[in-house]
Amino acid sequence: MMIGLDLLYVVGGLFFAAMSSVSALDKTNPRRFGNFAFWGLLAGSFLFGSYLSDLLNGLLVLALALLAGFGMVGRGASSATTAEDRKESAQRFGARLFLPALLIPIVTLVGSFLFKSLSIGGQPLVDPKHSTLVSLVLGILLSLGLAMIMLRPKLMTPLQEGRRLLDTVGPAALLPQMLAALGAVFLAAGVGQIVGHLAGAWIGDSGPLVSVVAYTFGMTLFTIIMGNAFAAFPVMTAGIGLPLIVSRYGGDPAIMAAIGMLSGFCGTLMTPMAANFNLVPAALLDLKDRYGVIRAQFPTALMILGANTVLMYVLVFRR
């Protein structure tokens, strides 16, 4: 049996099912049953989503949105470890505490190359299309095992700490997955073609400079909306980049794509939709200003966007 996404979904589903169960037992969380329902529904999506109809999967997503939107997901106060425990571990292990964390990228990198060529009886052991994801999950599991051997915590400590981390981050933990799905929906719906028609009508024959500005600023704007430059890229490239910069004005597609992605990353610095970059650090650090990270990054993002626009205009048409 080839290891692929199906097995990874089972692993993810079991994790969220465990988080749901642990959340229900957390009496310090006044909204513990909301957390139980939220993570339980997500677990159901991972475990049984491929067996459900599109309508049922859509209703499940709506239920998740309602639970989060009406503030039914809360945060508990309990922790499996104390500040003294963590301080003692830091003094005892020193820099070795980083070994479990470093194991994850190492296993992911090695596995990404190794699993693509590894086969048993002529059958690939791992689906080559998903070797990186399989390696990532394997790295996480090995890291967890190493941490358990090193630190020797109680058996429930990883689950309790995982629950505490998810409580801290909240539903924002799902934004990357949701936004990636939104990008696929936009692409399938032909949003790029619609943007292209609108841009063509608006820009007209205004020249290459206007096309470059529309593309770089459009990448930033769509990334702000979608929270992900990778989701914005096919929309803006199909709508403005290829038909105008490349086809009409003879721009270099490689330079356009490279600087276009950098322009999209400027939008990542400006938006709460990129929760894993901007909201999660604020939550983990208990910042008083939830959007403090975005406020600090905004001026830098604008300067980089301006520099990207100038660079693209100067470089993309040089052939």
SVG drawing of the C-alpha trace seen along z (x, -y; Angstrom):
<svg xmlns="http://www.w3.org/2000/svg" viewBox="-25 -56 48 63">
<polyline fill="none" stroke="black" stroke-width="0.4" points="0.0,0.0 1.4,-3.3 1.6,-6.0 -0.2,-9.1 -2.6,-11.8 -5.2,-9.4 -3.0,-8.2 -1.9,-11.8 -5.6,-12.8 -6.1,-10.0 -3.1,-11.1 -4.4,-14.7 -7.9,-13.6 -6.8,-11.5 -4.8,-14.5 -7.8,-16.9 -10.0,-14.2 -7.6,-14.0 -7.6,-17.8 -11.4,-17.8 -11.5,-15.2 -8.9,-17.0 -10.7,-20.3 -13.9,-18.8 -12.1,-17.9 -10.6,-21.3 -12.8,-22.8 -10.8,-26.0 -12.2,-26.9 -15.7,-28.4 -16.2,-27.5 -14.8,-24.1 -17.8,-22.5 -17.4,-24.9 -13.8,-23.9 -14.9,-20.3 -17.4,-20.8 -15.0,-22.9 -12.0,-20.5 -14.3,-17.5 -15.9,-18.8 -12.5,-19.4 -11.5,-15.9 -14.6,-14.6 -13.6,-16.5 -10.1,-14.9 -11.3,-11.4 -14.6,-11.2 -14.5,-14.2 -13.8,-12.0 -16.8,-9.9 -19.2,-12.9 -20.9,-14.7 -19.9,-18.2 -23.0,-19.6 -22.2,-17.9 -18.6,-19.1 -19.8,-22.6 -22.2,-22.5 -19.4,-21.3 -17.2,-24.2 -20.1,-26.6 -20.6,-25.0 -16.9,-25.7 -17.3,-29.3 -20.4,-29.8 -18.6,-28.4 -15.7,-30.7 -17.7,-33.7 -20.0,-33.6 -17.1,-33.4 -18.0,-29.9 -14.3,-28.8 -12.4,-29.9 -9.1,-29.5 -8.4,-27.5 -6.0,-28.5 -4.6,-25.1 -1.2,-23.9 0.6,-20.5 3.8,-22.2 4.7,-25.1 7.1,-27.9 9.4,-26.2 9.3,-23.0 10.2,-24.7 13.0,-26.7 14.4,-23.5 14.3,-21.8 16.1,-24.7 18.9,-24.6 19.2,-20.8 19.3,-20.3 20.5,-23.7 20.8,-23.9 19.8,-20.2 16.2,-21.3 16.3,-22.4 17.1,-18.9 13.4,-17.7 12.5,-20.9 15.6,-20.6 14.7,-17.0 11.5,-18.0 13.2,-20.0 16.0,-17.5 13.7,-14.5 11.5,-16.6 14.4,-17.5 16.0,-14.0 12.6,-12.3 11.6,-14.6 14.5,-13.3 14.7,-9.7 11.0,-8.7 10.8,-9.8 13.1,-6.9 12.2,-4.4 10.1,-1.5 9.2,2.0 8.5,4.7 8.4,2.1 5.7,0.1 6.6,-3.3 6.5,-3.2 5.4,-6.9 3.3,-8.8 6.0,-10.9 3.6,-13.8 3.3,-14.0 6.7,-12.9 7.4,-16.2 4.1,-16.1 4.7,-12.5 8.2,-13.4 6.9,-16.4 4.5,-14.2 7.1,-11.6 9.5,-14.3 6.8,-15.5 6.2,-12.0 9.9,-11.3 10.4,-14.7 7.6,-13.8 9.2,-10.5 12.6,-12.1 11.1,-14.7 9.3,-12.0 12.6,-10.1 14.6,-13.2 12.1,-15.0 10.2,-12.0 7.0,-13.9 3.7,-12.4 1.9,-10.6 -0.9,-13.3 1.5,-16.2 1.9,-16.4 -1.9,-16.4 -2.4,-19.0 0.3,-21.3 -1.1,-20.8 -4.5,-21.8 -3.1,-24.8 -1.3,-25.9 -4.5,-25.5 -6.5,-27.4 -3.9,-30.3 -4.0,-30.4 -7.7,-29.6 -9.6,-29.2 -6.9,-31.3 -4.9,-28.1 -7.2,-27.0 -6.8,-30.1 -3.9,-28.8 -5.9,-25.7 -9.1,-27.7 -7.3,-30.3 -5.5,-27.7 -8.9,-26.2 -10.2,-29.7 -7.4,-30.2 -8.3,-26.9 -12.0,-28.0 -11.0,-31.3 -8.9,-29.6 -11.6,-27.1 -14.2,-29.9 -12.1,-31.8 -11.5,-34.8 -8.2,-35.4 -10.0,-35.8 -12.5,-38.2 -9.6,-40.3 -7.9,-40.2 -11.0,-41.6 -11.4,-44.3 -7.7,-45.2 -7.6,-45.3 -10.6,-47.6 -9.1,-49.9 -5.5,-49.9 -6.1,-49.9 -3.0,-51.1 -1.6,-53.1 1.8,-51.5 4.0,-49.0 4.5,-51.1 0.8,-51.1 0.7,-47.4 3.6,-46.7 2.1,-48.9 -1.3,-47.2 0.4,-43.8 2.6,-44.4 0.0,-46.4 -2.7,-43.8 -0.6,-41.0 -0.3,-42.8 -4.0,-43.6 -5.2,-40.1 -2.7,-38.7 -4.2,-41.0 -7.6,-39.7 -6.7,-36.0 -3.9,-35.9 -1.6,-33.9 0.6,-35.1 0.6,-31.6 -3.2,-31.8 -3.1,-35.3 -0.4,-34.5 -2.4,-32.4 -5.2,-34.9 -3.1,-38.0 -0.7,-36.3 -3.5,-35.0 -5.3,-38.3 -2.5,-40.9 1.0,-39.4 0.8,-37.1 -1.7,-39.0 -0.3,-42.5 3.3,-42.4 4.5,-39.3 2.2,-39.1 1.5,-42.7 4.8,-44.4 7.2,-41.5 8.3,-41.2 10.4,-38.3 8.0,-35.9 10.7,-34.6 11.5,-38.1 7.8,-39.0 6.9,-35.9 9.8,-36.2 9.2,-39.9 5.5,-39.4 5.7,-36.8 7.8,-39.2 5.1,-41.8 2.6,-39.4 4.7,-38.7 4.4,-42.4 0.7,-41.9 1.4,-39.0 3.0,-41.5 -0.1,-43.7 -3.0,-41.4 -4.6,-39.6 -5.7,-36.9 -2.1,-35.6 -2.8,-34.5 0.1,-32.1 2.5,-35.0 0.8,-37.9 -1.8,-36.9 -0.3,-33.7 2.9,-35.4 0.9,-38.1 -1.2,-35.5 1.7,-33.4 3.5,-36.4 0.4,-37.7 0.8,-41.1 -1.8,-43.7 -2.3,-44.8 -3.6,-41.9 -2.5,-43.6 0.8,-44.9 2.9,-42.7 1.1,-44.1 1.4,-47.7 5.2,-47.2 5.6,-45.6 3.3,-47.9 5.8,-50.7 8.5,-48.2 6.0,-46.4 5.1,-49.6 8.8,-50.4 9.5,-46.9 6.5,-47.1 7.7,-50.3 11.2,-48.9 9.7,-45.8 7.7,-47.9 10.7,-49.9 12.8,-46.7 10.2,-45.0 9.8,-48.0 13.6,-48.3 14.3,-44.6 11.3,-42.8 11.5,-44.4 15.3,-44.0 15.9,-41.2"/>
</svg>
